Amino acid sequence: MQPAEFDQIVERALRRIPARFRKRLENVAIVVEQEPPRPGLLGLYQGVPLTERGVSDSFRMPDKITIFQGPHERSARDLAQLEQMVADTVWHEIAHYFGMDEARVRRAERRRGIR
């Protein structure tokens, strides 16, 4: 799949995030890279979660959410599964941005029927 096509899948996944959360995404860059820095990653959040920020944190570099194209493509059986996997990964990384640690994200995913 061409990178531009995968970018569109990520954009559609972002639109699936409820508006009340999308509106609160500030100073966060969402990027696509081909491969992760270590095996097993589909996405990566880098930054300071909202729950850990203070008033003195107003001038900072953007947080970064990276979605890795290669592992998604290798894991998906078809386009529909790829779209769902990317949507799940985007949701997962945005949950970290909002302050959910890995254990809490995993519990929420189980309630949503993910992974």
N, C-alpha and C positions, 0 to 999 in steps of 0.2 A: 504494500500500500504506500502511496506517495505521502510524504510528510504533510502536505496541505490537506489531504483527505482525513488524515488522523487528527489534525488540528480541528477540523470541523466536528469530528466526533467529540472531542474535548469540549468545544463550544456548546454543543447540544447537551452534554452532560452538565455543564454549568447552568444552563437554562432550566434544568430539572431541579436544581436546588431551590427550595421555597424562597420566594421574594423577600420574606422577612429576614432571612439569613444573607441572601445576596446583597441586600442594601447595607449590611453591616461589614461587608468585606472592604476594608480600607488599607491602602498601602501594602497590597499583596500582589506579587507577580505570579502568574500561572504560566508555566512554560512546559514545553514538550522536549524531551531528549530521547535519543534512540535507545541507549542502554543505561542501566543503573550502575552506581559505583561498586555495588556488591550484589551477588546473586540473591534472588528471592524478592527483590523490591519491585512493586508495580508503581509506587508513588513515594514521594518524600516531602515532608513539611520541614522547612528550615525557618526558624524565627522565634519570636517570643509570643506565646499564646496570649490572647486578650485578657485572660484571667490573671496573668502575671505582670501586666503593664501598670505603670503608674502615670501620674500627670507629668512627670519629668521626661517621659518617653516620647514626647511629641515629635522630635526631630531625629528620625532614625531611618536607616536603609529599609527598603521594603522587605517584608517576609517573602518567602518563595515556596511555591508548591510546584513540584516537578512531577509530571506524568511520563512514565517511560513506555515508549511505543513498542519496542522489541518484545519484551516479556508479555505484553497484552496480546500482540499478534500471534505469538507462538502458543499461547494458552487457549485462545478462542477457537471454537470449532467453525463458527460462521460469523457473518456480520452482526446478526442480532445479539449473539453472545458477546462479541467484542464491544458493542455499544453498551450493554449492561455492565460488563466488567469495568469499562472506563467510567461509567456513571458511579459505580460502587467505589472505585478508587478515588474519584474526585470528592465524593461525599466523605470518605474516610479521612482524607487529608484536610478538608475544610473543618471537619470535627476537631482535629488537632489544633487548627488555628483558633477555634473557639474555646480551647482549653481542656478538651477531653484527652486524658492519657490513654495509652494503648489498651489497657484493660477495660476501661469504660467504653471506648470505641468498639471493642470486640463484643461486649455485652449488648450494646445498642444494635450492632450488626446482627447478632443472633435474634434479637427481637424483630428486626426487619426481615429476617430470613436470608441474610447475606452470608456467604462463605461458610 
